[in-house]
């Protein structure tokens, strides 16, 4: 009796604008132990052709589509369409849950619904969110608040110093007193 244990995985994360142009795309090449490395999407031309056809099929709102032997889960948001592309054998509910979590985390972090300008201006945040959701094609988290908190957490090696007029006056008074003390000692 063999147990088939798999991790939920995706082959690509894609963001296209409403005209079908690539805003962001990240393709993963997971290892399939029985067949070696997957050979799809190896060139930019293959990726662009796939994206163009995918956009043609998903211009209208929907959730899930089987396109070119790939399962695509997608969400429309203002002027963008966000996709997770996976093998047709993957669990659609898990993919949809992960995509929804990613979009919700980005909405929390960017404080607005996803739009092309916001994604391009905050590309670092988008990629960090993606990395917190998907690790080398494997879905690792589906909790949007946990993803957003890990991305927005301040680094422990930095401290915020607020400099205002009162702080400057306090520093001036301290320096002035120290100088007076030194002069008094002479």
C-alpha positions in Angstrom: 0.0 0.0 0.0 1.6 3.3 -1.0 0.5 6.7 0.2 0.8 9.5 -2.3 1.9 12.6 -0.4 2.1 15.8 -2.3 2.5 19.5 -1.5 0.2 21.9 -3.2 2.2 23.7 -5.9 2.0 26.2 -8.7 3.9 26.6 -11.9 3.5 30.3 -12.3 2.4 33.5 -10.7 1.3 36.1 -13.2 -0.1 39.6 -13.1 -1.5 41.0 -16.4 -3.1 44.4 -17.0 -6.5 44.7 -18.6 -4.9 45.0 -22.1 -3.0 41.7 -21.6 0.4 43.1 -21.0 2.7 41.5 -18.3 3.0 43.5 -15.1 4.8 40.8 -13.2 5.4 37.1 -13.8 7.3 34.5 -11.8 7.6 31.0 -13.2 8.6 28.0 -11.1 10.2 24.8 -12.3 9.4 22.2 -9.7 10.9 18.7 -9.9 8.7 15.9 -10.7 10.5 12.9 -9.3 9.1 10.4 -11.9 9.6 12.6 -15.0 12.5 15.0 -14.2 12.2 18.7 -14.6 9.1 20.2 -16.3 10.1 21.6 -19.7 7.3 24.2 -20.1 7.8 27.9 -20.0 11.5 27.7 -20.5 11.8 30.7 -22.8 10.3 34.2 -22.6 8.6 33.6 -26.0 6.8 30.5 -24.6 5.8 32.5 -21.5 4.5 35.5 -23.5 2.5 33.2 -25.8 1.0 31.4 -22.9 0.1 34.7 -21.2 -1.5 36.1 -24.3 -3.7 33.1 -24.7 -4.5 33.0 -21.0 -5.5 36.7 -21.1 -7.8 36.1 -24.1 -9.7 33.4 -22.2 -9.9 35.3 -18.9 -10.8 38.8 -19.9 -14.2 38.4 -18.4 -14.5 37.9 -14.6 -14.4 34.4 -13.4 -12.4 32.2 -11.0 -11.0 29.0 -12.5 -10.2 27.9 -16.1 -8.4 25.0 -17.7 -6.2 26.4 -20.4 -3.6 24.7 -22.5 -3.4 21.7 -20.1 -2.9 24.1 -17.1 -5.2 25.0 -14.3 -5.4 28.7 -13.9 -7.0 30.3 -10.9 -7.5 34.1 -11.3 -8.9 37.2 -9.7 -9.8 40.6 -11.3 -8.8 43.7 -9.4 -9.5 47.2 -10.9 -7.0 47.2 -13.9 -5.2 43.9 -13.2 -5.8 40.2 -13.4 -3.8 38.0 -10.9 -3.2 34.4 -11.7 -1.8 31.2 -10.1 -1.1 28.6 -12.8 -0.7 24.9 -11.9 -1.0 21.4 -13.1 -4.6 20.2 -13.8 -4.1 17.7 -11.0 -3.8 20.3 -8.3 -6.6 21.1 -5.8 -8.5 24.1 -7.2 -9.8 25.1 -3.7 -6.3 25.2 -2.3 -5.1 27.3 -5.2 -8.0 29.7 -4.9 -7.5 30.0 -1.2 -3.8 30.8 -1.6 -4.5 33.4 -4.4 -7.3 35.0 -2.3 -4.9 35.2 0.7 -2.1 36.8 -1.4 -4.5 39.4 -2.9 -6.0 40.2 0.5 -2.5 40.5 2.1 -1.5 42.9 -0.7 -4.7 44.9 -0.3 -3.9 45.2 3.5 -0.3 46.3 2.9 -1.0 48.7 0.0 -4.1 50.0 1.7 -6.0 50.0 -1.6 -7.4 47.4 -4.0 -4.7 46.1 -6.3 -4.0 48.4 -9.3 -1.2 48.5 -11.8 0.4 51.7 -10.5 0.3 50.5 -6.9 1.9 47.1 -7.8 4.7 48.8 -9.9 5.5 51.3 -7.2 5.5 48.6 -4.4 7.1 45.8 -6.4 9.3 44.8 -3.4 6.2 44.4 -1.2 4.4 42.3 -3.8 7.4 40.0 -4.3 7.8 39.7 -0.5 4.1 38.7 -0.1 4.5 36.2 -2.9 7.6 34.7 -1.2 5.7 34.4 2.0 2.8 32.7 0.2 4.8 30.5 -2.2 8.2 29.1 -1.8 9.8 27.7 -5.0 6.3 26.9 -6.3 5.1 25.2 -3.1 2.2 27.0 -1.3 3.3 27.6 2.3 0.7 29.9 3.7 -3.0 30.8 3.2 -3.5 33.3 6.0 -3.6 36.8 4.7 -3.1 38.6 8.0 -0.1 36.4 8.8 1.5 37.0 5.4 0.9 40.8 5.7 2.4 40.9 9.3 5.5 39.1 8.2 6.0 41.4 5.3 5.4 44.6 7.2 7.3 43.7 10.4 10.0 46.3 11.1 13.5 45.0 11.2 14.9 44.5 14.7 18.2 46.2 13.9 16.6 49.6 13.1 15.1 52.0 15.5 12.9 54.9 14.6 14.3 58.3 15.7 11.9 61.1 15.6 13.6 64.5 15.2 11.4 67.5 15.8 11.9 71.0 17.1 11.7 70.0 20.7 14.3 67.3 20.3 16.7 69.8 18.6 16.2 72.3 21.4 16.9 69.6 24.0 20.1 68.6 22.2 21.1 72.3 22.0 20.5 72.8 25.7 22.6 69.7 26.6 25.5 70.8 24.4 25.3 74.3 25.9 25.4 73.0 29.5 28.3 70.7 28.7 30.3 73.6 27.1 29.5 75.9 30.1 30.8 73.1 32.5 34.0 72.7 30.5 34.6 76.5 30.5 33.9 76.6 34.2 36.5 73.9 34.8 39.2 75.9 33.1 
